[in-house]
Amino acid sequence: MHQHRVGLVWFENDLRIDDHPLLCRAAAQCQQLILLYCVNPKWFKPNRYGLRSMGPARQQFLEQSLHQLDTQLATYGQRLIVSDQPPLETVARIIAQYGIDAIYRSENSGFYERQYLSIVRQRYPFLHYAETETQTLFDAQQLTNALAPFPASFSKFRKLAEPITIPSCCARPSQLPPPPKQFPPSYCHYPKPVAEPQPSQFHGGCAAGIDHVKGYFNSTQAQHYKQTRNALDEFVHSTKFSPWLALGCVSPRQVMSLLNQHEQTFGANDSTYWIYFELLWREYFQHYARHYDALLFSAEGINKQRPRTSFYAARFKKWCQGNTPYPIVNACMKQLNATGYMSNRGRQLVASCFVHELQLDWRYGAAYFEQQLIDYDVAANWGNWQYLAGVGADPRGQRWFDLTKQTAIYDPQHKFIKKWQGDVFDNELDNVDIVDWPIDTQP
Ligand SMILES: Cc1cc2nc3c(=O)[nH]c(=O)nc-3n(C[C@H](O)[C@H](O)[C@H](O)COP(=O)(O)OP(=O)(O)OC[C@H]3O[C@@H](n4cnc5c(N)ncnc54)[C@H](O)[C@@H]3O)c2cc1C
C-alpha cells in the first residue's frame, strides 16, 4: 500500500541510482514519482566576489552526469527532468501542478542549499518530507557521540569515527513508480548529451564514475597511494575520485566497499589505509560545514578572528592567471585553468601563497576555486580554505608553505613548472603604485 500519491525526488549532489537509500524509499512509498534536478541560474551570474559559482569545466561534467543519470532512469521507464528556473519557483510550480504530497531530498552540507528546503518546508508544512544521508560514510545517528561537542580538530574526529562500522551500500531499487500523466511540464526538459565536449580526463556520470573507481582498485595503484598522492601531476598518482564524489555520481560507501575488496585481493597496507584516512577528512568537512553553517563563508572563520589580509585586485588577478613571482604557484594555477583539476599539494601551495605571500582575503581564493574546480564541493573547498588561512579547524593555527623548499621536494627538475609555463610571468607583482591612486587635492 503506497503512503503517498505523487512524490518528488529533488536530486542535488546525489546523481546516481546505486546506493541511494532515499530513492529506494521514494520508490516504495509513492504511487507516482517526479525526479527533478534544478540547474540554478544563480550559478552563472556574478556572485559577491564578482565570479561565477560554476565555470565551464564543472558545467560540462554536470551536464554529462545528468545525461547519464537520465539514461539509467530510462531503463526503469522513468526520466530525470531538469529545470533552468530558480529552484524555489520550479518546486512551487511542480507542487501545485502535480499535487505533490511528499518530497525526498538527500542531506546537503551547504548552508544555502539547506535553506532552499527550509523555505519549502515553511511554505508547505502539510507535505511529507524525507531527508536521508546519502553522501557520507556514516549515518547521522552513528555519529551522535562523535559530533557532540563538535570535535575541534580532524584528529579528534578521526579517533572517534574510526571504530564505527560503515554501513553497507544499499541495492538499487528494483523498480520505480511512473511519472504522472502530461509530463514533463513545459518549464522543464530532459538532459541532452553535451554537444561538443571539451577534452577532459574526467567524464561525468555514475557509470563513468564507478568504472573509474573499479579500474583504480583493479590495478595496483592503491598499493602505492601514500607515496604518490602528493605528486603535482600525473593522473594515476592520486585516486581522482573527487569529481564523482562531489556530484554524488559515486557514494563514499561504494568507494569503501571497493577498497575493502581491493585489500582482500591485493593486501592491506599503509597506502590503502590512507585512502580511507582521506575519506575521513572529507567526512569531517561535511559535518564541519553543517555545524558551522554560514560561518563557513565568513572571513573570521569559526574562531571569529579577522586575518590580517586585504583585497588587492591586481594581485588577485595575477594569482588567478598564474602570473605571480612564484613559478610553482603559476604552474598549478595554469593547470587548474586548463583542466579544472589541481592536486591536493598544489591546492595547499597556491592557498598558502594567496594568504601569506600575497596577503589576500582567503574568501576570494575559495570563490575562484569554486568557479574553476571540476570537483568543487562546498564543504571540502571552504573548509580547506579556512584551514589554510588559519581561521578554521587547524590546531596549529597557521599553515605556511615555503615555496622554494616545496619546489625542491615536489618539482626538483622543474618539469611540472616547465610543462605549465609557470616560469613565464611579469616581473613585478604590484604594477599599480601608490602614486597611481587618485588623490584628493581638496582637504
Ligand atoms: C584549498 C583547498 C581546496 C579544496 N577544495 C576541494 C573541493 O572543492 N572539493 C574536493 O573534493 N576536495 C577539495 N580539496 C581536497 C583535496 O585537495 C581534493 O579532494 C583532492 O585533491 C582530490 O583529488 P583525488 O580525488 O585524487 O584525492 P585523493 O588524494 O585520492 O583522496 C581521495 C578522496 O579523499 C577526499 N579528500 C582528500 N583530501 C581531502 C581534503 N583535504 N579534504 C576533503 N576531502 C579530501 C576526496 O574526496 C578525494 O577524492 C581541497 C583542498 C584544498 C587544500
The ligand as an SDF file (V2000), in Angstrom:
LIG
                    3D

 53 58  0  0  0  0  0  0  0  0999 V2000
   42.4090   24.8790   -0.6080 C   0  0  0  0  0  0  0  0  0  0  0  0
   41.8050   23.5180   -0.8950 C   0  0  0  0  0  0  0  0  0  0  0  0
   40.5660   23.4290   -1.5390 C   0  0  0  0  0  0  0  0  0  0  0  0
   39.9850   22.1670   -1.7900 C   0  0  0  0  0  0  0  0  0  0  0  0
   38.7750   22.1030   -2.4370 N   0  0  0  0  0  0  0  0  0  0  0  0
   38.1890   20.8760   -2.6330 C   0  0  0  0  0  0  0  0  0  0  0  0
   36.9250   20.7740   -3.2790 C   0  0  0  0  0  0  0  0  0  0  0  0
   36.2690   21.7690   -3.6350 O   0  0  0  0  0  0  0  0  0  0  0  0
   36.4190   19.5170   -3.4940 N   0  0  0  0  0  0  0  0  0  0  0  0
   37.0770   18.3750   -3.0790 C   0  0  0  0  0  0  0  0  0  0  0  0
   36.5800   17.2670   -3.2880 O   0  0  0  0  0  0  0  0  0  0  0  0
   38.2550   18.4710   -2.4480 N   0  0  0  0  0  0  0  0  0  0  0  0
   38.8390   19.6590   -2.2110 C   0  0  0  0  0  0  0  0  0  0  0  0
   40.0560   19.7290   -1.5920 N   0  0  0  0  0  0  0  0  0  0  0  0
   40.6470   18.4970   -1.0460 C   0  0  0  0  0  0  0  0  0  0  0  0
   41.6180   17.7390   -1.9690 C   0  0  0  0  0  0  0  0  0  0  0  0
   42.5770   18.6070   -2.4870 O   0  0  0  0  0  0  0  0  0  0  0  0
   40.8980   17.0290   -3.1160 C   0  0  0  0  0  0  0  0  0  0  0  0
   39.8400   16.2460   -2.6020 O   0  0  0  0  0  0  0  0  0  0  0  0
   41.8400   16.0720   -3.8520 C   0  0  0  0  0  0  0  0  0  0  0  0
   42.9630   16.7710   -4.3310 O   0  0  0  0  0  0  0  0  0  0  0  0
   41.1080   15.4270   -4.9960 C   0  0  0  0  0  0  0  0  0  0  0  0
   41.9360   14.5660   -5.7310 O   0  0  0  0  0  0  0  0  0  0  0  0
   41.8320   12.9970   -5.5330 P   0  0  0  0  0  0  0  0  0  0  0  0
   40.4280   12.5550   -5.6670 O   0  0  0  0  0  0  0  0  0  0  0  0
   42.8390   12.3630   -6.4050 O   0  0  0  0  0  0  0  0  0  0  0  0
   42.2320   12.8690   -3.9970 O   0  0  0  0  0  0  0  0  0  0  0  0
   42.8780   11.6500   -3.1860 P   0  0  0  0  0  0  0  0  0  0  0  0
   44.1610   12.1170   -2.6180 O   0  0  0  0  0  0  0  0  0  0  0  0
   42.9390   10.4410   -3.9940 O   0  0  0  0  0  0  0  0  0  0  0  0
   41.8610   11.4520   -1.9590 O   0  0  0  0  0  0  0  0  0  0  0  0
   40.7510   10.5490   -2.0260 C   0  0  0  0  0  0  0  0  0  0  0  0
   39.4960   11.3300   -1.6870 C   0  0  0  0  0  0  0  0  0  0  0  0
   39.5520   11.7970   -0.3470 O   0  0  0  0  0  0  0  0  0  0  0  0
   38.9270   13.0730   -0.2410 C   0  0  0  0  0  0  0  0  0  0  0  0
   39.9170   14.0670    0.2070 N   0  0  0  0  0  0  0  0  0  0  0  0
   41.2590   14.0230    0.0430 C   0  0  0  0  0  0  0  0  0  0  0  0
   41.8410   15.0810    0.6480 N   0  0  0  0  0  0  0  0  0  0  0  0
   40.8520   15.8040    1.1940 C   0  0  0  0  0  0  0  0  0  0  0  0
   40.7920   17.0180    1.9400 C   0  0  0  0  0  0  0  0  0  0  0  0
   41.9100   17.7020    2.2750 N   0  0  0  0  0  0  0  0  0  0  0  0
   39.5910   17.4970    2.2960 N   0  0  0  0  0  0  0  0  0  0  0  0
   38.4510   16.8390    1.9880 C   0  0  0  0  0  0  0  0  0  0  0  0
   38.4400   15.6860    1.2860 N   0  0  0  0  0  0  0  0  0  0  0  0
   39.6200   15.1760    0.8980 C   0  0  0  0  0  0  0  0  0  0  0  0
   38.4070   13.4060   -1.6380 C   0  0  0  0  0  0  0  0  0  0  0  0
   37.0520   13.0410   -1.7070 O   0  0  0  0  0  0  0  0  0  0  0  0
   39.2670   12.5480   -2.5380 C   0  0  0  0  0  0  0  0  0  0  0  0
   38.6460   12.2290   -3.7500 O   0  0  0  0  0  0  0  0  0  0  0  0
   40.6600   20.9830   -1.3570 C   0  0  0  0  0  0  0  0  0  0  0  0
   41.9090   21.0980   -0.7230 C   0  0  0  0  0  0  0  0  0  0  0  0
   42.4730   22.3460   -0.5070 C   0  0  0  0  0  0  0  0  0  0  0  0
   43.8220   22.4170    0.1830 C   0  0  0  0  0  0  0  0  0  0  0  0
  1  2  1  0
  2  3  1  0
  2 52  2  0
  3  4  2  0
  4  5  1  0
  4 50  1  0
  5  6  2  0
  6  7  1  0
  6 13  1  0
  7  8  2  0
  7  9  1  0
  9 10  1  0
 10 11  2  0
 10 12  1  0
 12 13  2  0
 13 14  1  0
 14 15  1  0
 14 50  1  0
 15 16  1  0
 16 17  1  0
 16 18  1  0
 18 19  1  0
 18 20  1  0
 20 21  1  0
 20 22  1  0
 22 23  1  0
 23 24  1  0
 24 25  2  0
 24 26  1  0
 24 27  1  0
 27 28  1  0
 28 29  2  0
 28 30  1  0
 28 31  1  0
 31 32  1  0
 32 33  1  0
 33 34  1  0
 33 48  1  0
 34 35  1  0
 35 36  1  0
 35 46  1  0
 36 37  1  0
 36 45  1  0
 37 38  2  0
 38 39  1  0
 39 40  1  0
 39 45  2  0
 40 41  1  0
 40 42  2  0
 42 43  1  0
 43 44  2  0
 44 45  1  0
 46 47  1  0
 46 48  1  0
 48 49  1  0
 50 51  2  0
 51 52  1  0
 52 53  1  0
M  END
$$$$
